[in-house]
Amino acid sequence: MIEIEGLNKWFGPVHAVRDLTLSVPAGEVFAFLGPNGAGKTTTLKMLTGLLRPTSGRIRIAGYDMAKNPIEARQQIAYIPDTPFLYDRLTATEFFHFVGTLYGLSRKEIEREREATFAFFGLHGHASALVKDLSHGLRQRLAYAAALLHHPRVLFIDEPLIGLDPHSIRAIKGLLREKAAGGMTIFLTTHILPLAEETADRIGIIHNGRLIALGPLEELRQRSGTQGDLEEVFLRLTGDDTI
């Protein structure tokens, strides 16, 4: 579902992502980890079409991001760590706005709104302006809107920022449910227990290079420790900063 071949990104003299080659199949929860400045967000922005690679190829559901960018973007949803929402729209208006971008009818959007607003506890805030929503409610609205068109691939940068314990539990369950239904989940996070609990495979990037890839047990073998993911991560990166 995600195919990356020889991906590179330079920012002037800085080689931010180095020869990244990676594939992620349908129905997998993939956690992309690394220290600060390792290249995680740069990679994520290239995968979602927000940054153009210096070299290399990205295919999403078979669509080349450079040659067929519209078709590729139609397959995905992206939730950044700080989503931008239109403050002067109500939660319902914002949801409808996103739906029209994907060509959905008003009837389809309303049907999806009923289900997703119920799941994320947004019905009581449907008429509130986005600017008046708490940070946690804005995050829930971002999730609801991202899932509106049933993307085949969901990219998430820090999935649990600003969420309360009940929402965190619901989001973790939702990610596993969506993956079981065939959606590919590609997430970056500094919350290593989240990756350990939810990810089928883990990739670790360090200084722009992918240095480890596989299920946690394989990473344990590579790192020479049977500890938790935090211990494995620190052993592989040689860094005490996550």
C-alpha positions as CSV (number, residue, x, y, z in Angstrom):
1,M,0.0,0.0,0.0
2,I,3.0,2.3,0.7
3,E,6.1,1.8,-1.5
4,I,9.2,3.9,-1.0
5,E,12.3,3.5,-3.2
6,G,15.6,5.3,-2.7
7,L,14.0,8.4,-1.1
8,N,16.3,11.3,-0.4
9,K,15.7,14.8,0.8
10,W,18.3,17.6,1.0
11,F,17.8,21.0,2.7
12,G,20.8,22.9,1.4
13,P,23.8,21.0,2.9
14,V,21.6,19.0,5.2
15,H,20.8,15.4,4.1
16,A,17.6,15.0,6.1
17,V,16.5,11.6,4.6
18,R,19.0,9.2,3.1
19,D,18.2,6.5,0.6
20,L,15.0,5.3,2.4
21,T,13.5,2.2,0.9
22,L,10.4,0.7,2.6
23,S,7.1,-1.0,1.9
24,V,4.0,-1.2,4.1
25,P,1.2,-3.6,3.2
26,A,-2.5,-3.1,3.5
27,G,-3.9,-3.7,7.0
28,E,-0.7,-3.0,8.9
29,V,-0.1,-0.6,11.7
30,F,3.4,0.7,11.1
31,A,5.3,2.9,13.7
32,F,8.0,5.1,12.4
33,L,10.3,6.1,15.3
34,G,13.4,8.2,15.7
35,P,15.1,10.8,17.9
36,N,14.3,14.5,17.3
37,G,15.7,15.6,14.0
38,A,16.1,12.1,12.7
39,G,13.9,12.7,9.6
40,K,10.5,11.4,10.7
41,T,8.4,14.4,9.9
42,T,10.3,15.1,6.7
43,T,9.5,11.6,5.5
44,L,5.9,12.0,6.5
45,K,5.5,15.2,4.6
46,M,7.0,13.6,1.5
47,L,4.7,10.6,1.8
48,T,1.6,12.9,2.0
49,G,2.7,15.2,-0.9
50,L,3.5,18.2,1.2
51,L,7.3,18.1,0.4
52,R,8.9,17.1,-2.9
53,P,11.7,14.5,-2.6
54,T,15.1,15.4,-3.9
55,S,15.2,12.0,-5.4
56,G,13.4,8.6,-5.1
57,R,9.9,7.3,-5.7
58,I,6.8,7.1,-3.6
59,R,3.7,5.0,-4.5
60,I,0.5,5.0,-2.6
61,A,-1.9,2.2,-3.4
62,G,-0.1,1.9,-6.7
63,Y,-0.2,5.6,-7.6
64,D,3.1,7.4,-8.1
65,M,3.0,10.5,-5.9
66,A,5.0,12.5,-8.5
67,K,3.2,11.3,-11.6
68,N,-0.4,10.9,-10.2
69,P,-0.5,13.2,-7.2
70,I,-4.3,13.7,-7.2
71,E,-5.0,10.0,-7.4
72,A,-2.4,9.3,-4.7
73,R,-3.8,11.9,-2.3
74,Q,-7.3,10.6,-2.8
75,Q,-6.2,7.4,-1.1
76,I,-4.8,9.0,2.1
77,A,-5.7,11.0,5.1
78,Y,-3.1,12.9,7.2
79,I,-3.4,14.1,10.8
80,P,-0.5,16.3,11.8
81,D,0.6,16.8,15.4
82,T,-1.1,20.3,15.2
83,P,-4.0,20.1,12.7
84,F,-5.1,23.3,11.0
85,L,-8.9,23.7,11.3
86,Y,-10.9,26.7,10.1
87,D,-11.8,28.6,13.3
88,R,-14.8,30.5,11.9
89,L,-16.6,27.3,10.8
90,T,-18.7,25.2,13.1
91,A,-17.7,21.6,13.7
92,T,-20.5,20.5,11.3
93,E,-19.5,23.1,8.7
94,F,-15.9,22.0,8.8
95,F,-16.9,18.3,8.4
96,H,-19.1,19.2,5.4
97,F,-16.3,21.3,3.9
98,V,-13.9,18.3,4.1
99,G,-16.5,16.0,2.6
100,T,-17.0,18.3,-0.4
101,L,-13.3,18.3,-1.1
102,Y,-13.5,14.5,-1.6
103,G,-16.6,14.8,-3.8
104,L,-19.1,13.3,-1.3
105,S,-22.7,14.2,-1.5
106,R,-24.5,16.0,1.3
107,K,-26.4,12.8,2.1
108,E,-23.2,10.8,2.3
109,I,-21.5,13.4,4.5
110,E,-24.4,13.6,6.9
111,R,-24.5,9.8,7.2
112,E,-20.8,9.8,8.1
113,R,-21.2,12.7,10.4
114,E,-23.8,10.9,12.5
115,A,-21.6,7.9,13.0
116,T,-18.3,9.6,13.5
117,F,-19.6,12.4,15.7
118,A,-21.2,9.8,17.9
119,F,-18.0,7.8,18.2
120,F,-15.9,10.9,19.0
121,G,-18.4,12.5,21.3
122,L,-18.9,15.5,19.1
123,H,-22.7,15.7,18.8
124,G,-22.9,18.1,21.7
125,H,-20.5,20.4,20.0
126,A,-21.8,20.2,16.4
127,S,-22.9,23.8,16.2
128,A,-19.9,25.2,18.1
129,L,-17.3,27.3,16.3
130,V,-14.0,25.5,15.9
131,K,-12.2,28.3,17.6
132,D,-14.3,27.7,20.7
133,L,-13.5,24.0,21.0
134,S,-10.9,22.7,23.4
135,H,-7.7,21.3,22.1
136,G,-8.9,17.8,22.7
137,L,-12.2,18.4,20.9
138,R,-10.3,19.9,18.0
139,Q,-8.1,16.7,17.8
140,R,-11.3,14.6,17.8
141,L,-12.8,16.6,15.0
142,A,-9.6,16.2,13.0
143,Y,-9.8,12.5,13.4
144,A,-13.5,12.5,12.4
145,A,-12.8,14.6,9.3
146,A,-9.8,12.5,8.3
147,L,-11.8,9.3,8.3
148,L,-14.8,10.8,6.5
149,H,-13.8,9.5,3.0
150,H,-12.6,6.1,4.2
151,P,-9.0,6.5,3.2
152,R,-6.9,3.4,2.4
153,V,-3.9,4.9,4.1
154,L,-3.9,7.0,7.3
155,F,-0.8,9.0,8.3
156,I,-0.7,10.3,11.8
157,D,2.0,12.4,13.5
158,E,1.7,12.0,17.3
159,P,-1.7,10.3,17.5
160,L,-2.4,11.0,21.2
161,I,-1.5,14.7,21.6
162,G,-4.1,16.5,23.6
163,L,-6.4,13.6,24.2
164,D,-7.8,12.5,27.5
165,P,-7.5,8.9,28.8
166,H,-11.0,7.9,27.5
167,S,-10.2,9.3,24.0
168,I,-6.7,7.6,24.0
169,R,-8.3,4.3,24.7
170,A,-10.9,4.8,21.9
171,I,-8.2,5.9,19.4
172,K,-6.0,2.9,20.1
173,G,-9.0,0.6,19.6
174,L,-10.0,2.5,16.5
175,L,-6.6,2.1,14.9
176,R,-6.6,-1.6,15.4
177,E,-10.1,-1.9,14.1
178,K,-9.3,0.1,11.0
179,A,-6.2,-2.0,10.3
180,A,-8.2,-5.2,10.7
181,G,-10.6,-3.8,8.1
182,G,-7.7,-3.3,5.6
183,M,-6.6,0.3,6.3
184,T,-2.9,0.9,6.5
185,I,-1.9,3.0,9.5
186,F,1.5,4.8,9.3
187,L,2.2,6.7,12.6
188,T,5.1,8.6,14.1
189,T,5.2,9.0,17.9
190,H,7.5,9.7,20.8
191,I,5.2,7.6,23.1
192,L,7.0,4.3,22.7
193,P,4.5,2.3,24.8
194,L,1.9,3.2,22.1
195,A,4.1,1.9,19.3
196,E,4.8,-1.2,21.4
197,E,1.1,-1.9,22.0
198,T,-0.3,-1.2,18.6
199,A,2.3,-1.6,15.9
200,D,2.7,-4.7,13.8
201,R,6.1,-3.5,12.7
202,I,8.4,-0.8,13.7
203,G,10.9,1.2,11.7
204,I,13.6,3.3,13.4
205,I,15.2,6.2,11.6
206,H,18.4,7.8,12.9
207,N,20.4,10.6,11.2
208,G,18.2,10.2,8.1
209,R,18.8,6.5,7.7
210,L,16.5,3.6,8.4
211,I,18.6,1.6,10.9
212,A,16.1,-1.0,12.0
213,L,12.9,-2.6,10.7
214,G,10.7,-5.4,11.8
215,P,8.4,-6.6,14.6
216,L,9.5,-5.8,18.2
217,E,10.9,-9.3,18.7
218,E,13.3,-8.9,15.7
219,L,14.4,-5.5,17.0
220,R,15.1,-7.1,20.4
221,Q,17.3,-9.7,18.7
222,R,19.1,-7.0,16.7
223,S,19.7,-4.8,19.8
224,G,20.8,-7.6,22.0
225,T,18.2,-6.9,24.7
226,Q,14.9,-8.5,25.8
227,G,13.7,-5.2,27.3
228,D,10.8,-3.1,26.3
229,L,10.7,-0.9,23.2
230,E,12.3,2.1,25.0
231,E,15.3,0.0,25.9
232,V,15.5,-1.4,22.4
233,F,15.2,2.1,20.9
234,L,18.0,3.6,23.1
235,R,20.3,0.6,22.4
236,L,19.8,0.9,18.7
237,T,20.1,4.7,18.4
238,G,22.8,5.1,21.1
239,D,20.8,8.1,22.2
240,D,19.1,9.0,25.5
241,T,16.8,11.5,23.9
242,I,13.5,10.2,22.4
